Amino acid sequence: MKSFLISEMKAGSIYHLMISAVVPRPIAWVSTISPEGKGNLAPFSYFNAVSSDPATLVFSCAIKPDGNPKDTLINILKTKQFVVNVANVDLLAQVNQTSAEYPYGVNELEKVGLTPVASTLVKPSRVKEAPVQIECELYDTLKVGEGQPGSSTLVVGKILAIHVDPKILDPKDPKGMSIDEIALNPLTRLGGQKYGTLGKVIESQRPGKP
Ligand SMILES: Cc1cc2nc3c(=O)[nH]c(=O)nc-3n(C[C@H](O)[C@H](O)[C@H](O)COP(=O)(O)O)c2cc1C
């Protein structure tokens, strides 16, 4: 094995190693709104589910190279609400484009030609084109690091509602309450500038579970 000692590495190299080691990553395409009502949309791949009761998810919002927080975090800290949209592979170009650094107040959602749709329980819009849209209110934040480049803030969201395009619901689930991942065709993030697609799905029964 080649071992990389973190204590001997710079934050930039650690970042590149980490994003190619922890793969594939799901992408939270987070829509927020400023107190003045300006929308914002950006992708975050340091993202995952946390718990089912309460239903929560988490993503990590890094500090900008200039030491300032990203617009997403500014809005969430002010309004305590956000929507996590799940993008499919068809939305790659738009996901990628919404990561551009637009000035605060510019709505990336409209900038890249997506359609905002009103949420049911929170103020930020959902992305109509995204096959899954998860409305959240802020549960908690955890600052990781002291605001230096590479440091981040974990944003834990309490899930209030999950909207699913009926076309991707799994017909094999008698309750109709799970998603067919192949139909969802999620976009994932790999290392460097690379994205991934789902690939082959393998089923394996878990020990002790029917
Ligand atoms: C696929 C993808 C995944 C990303 N994941 C993250 C992430 O996990 N954390 C982060 O801070 N930035 C991430 N970024 C960069 C942000 O999207 C980018 O900084 C964006 O400009 C933030 O927008 P905002 O200032 O409007 O919040 C990612 C970018 C891309 C393209």
The ligand as an SDF file (V2000), in Angstrom:
LIG
                    3D

 31 33  0  0  0  0  0  0  0  0999 V2000
  -20.7960   17.9380   -8.4180 C   0  0  0  0  0  0  0  0  0  0  0  0
  -20.3020   18.9740   -7.4580 C   0  0  0  0  0  0  0  0  0  0  0  0
  -20.2440   18.6910   -6.1220 C   0  0  0  0  0  0  0  0  0  0  0  0
  -19.8500   19.6640   -5.1960 C   0  0  0  0  0  0  0  0  0  0  0  0
  -19.8000   19.3450   -3.8750 N   0  0  0  0  0  0  0  0  0  0  0  0
  -19.4920   20.2820   -2.9730 C   0  0  0  0  0  0  0  0  0  0  0  0
  -19.5000   19.9770   -1.5800 C   0  0  0  0  0  0  0  0  0  0  0  0
  -19.7860   18.8490   -1.1600 O   0  0  0  0  0  0  0  0  0  0  0  0
  -19.1950   20.9830   -0.7160 N   0  0  0  0  0  0  0  0  0  0  0  0
  -18.9220   22.2490   -1.1310 C   0  0  0  0  0  0  0  0  0  0  0  0
  -18.6860   23.1270   -0.3080 O   0  0  0  0  0  0  0  0  0  0  0  0
  -18.8930   22.5690   -2.4450 N   0  0  0  0  0  0  0  0  0  0  0  0
  -19.1820   21.6220   -3.3630 C   0  0  0  0  0  0  0  0  0  0  0  0
  -19.1810   21.9390   -4.6950 N   0  0  0  0  0  0  0  0  0  0  0  0
  -18.9020   23.3180   -5.1040 C   0  0  0  0  0  0  0  0  0  0  0  0
  -20.1440   24.2310   -4.9490 C   0  0  0  0  0  0  0  0  0  0  0  0
  -21.2120   23.7470   -5.7410 O   0  0  0  0  0  0  0  0  0  0  0  0
  -19.7760   25.6430   -5.3900 C   0  0  0  0  0  0  0  0  0  0  0  0
  -18.8390   26.1920   -4.4890 O   0  0  0  0  0  0  0  0  0  0  0  0
  -20.9440   26.5880   -5.5380 C   0  0  0  0  0  0  0  0  0  0  0  0
  -20.5200   27.7860   -6.1750 O   0  0  0  0  0  0  0  0  0  0  0  0
  -21.5750   26.9880   -4.2240 C   0  0  0  0  0  0  0  0  0  0  0  0
  -22.6410   27.8400   -4.5280 O   0  0  0  0  0  0  0  0  0  0  0  0
  -23.2540   28.9130   -3.5620 P   0  0  0  0  0  0  0  0  0  0  0  0
  -22.1700   29.9270   -3.2160 O   0  0  0  0  0  0  0  0  0  0  0  0
  -24.3600   29.4890   -4.3910 O   0  0  0  0  0  0  0  0  0  0  0  0
  -23.7300   28.2040   -2.3450 O   0  0  0  0  0  0  0  0  0  0  0  0
  -19.5040   20.9520   -5.6490 C   0  0  0  0  0  0  0  0  0  0  0  0
  -19.5340   21.2400   -7.0210 C   0  0  0  0  0  0  0  0  0  0  0  0
  -19.9110   20.2580   -7.9170 C   0  0  0  0  0  0  0  0  0  0  0  0
  -19.9400   20.5550   -9.3790 C   0  0  0  0  0  0  0  0  0  0  0  0
  1  2  1  0
  2  3  1  0
  2 30  2  0
  3  4  2  0
  4  5  1  0
  4 28  1  0
  5  6  2  0
  6  7  1  0
  6 13  1  0
  7  8  2  0
  7  9  1  0
  9 10  1  0
 10 11  2  0
 10 12  1  0
 12 13  2  0
 13 14  1  0
 14 15  1  0
 14 28  1  0
 15 16  1  0
 16 17  1  0
 16 18  1  0
 18 19  1  0
 18 20  1  0
 20 21  1  0
 20 22  1  0
 22 23  1  0
 23 24  1  0
 24 25  2  0
 24 26  1  0
 24 27  1  0
 28 29  2  0
 29 30  1  0
 30 31  1  0
M  END
$$$$
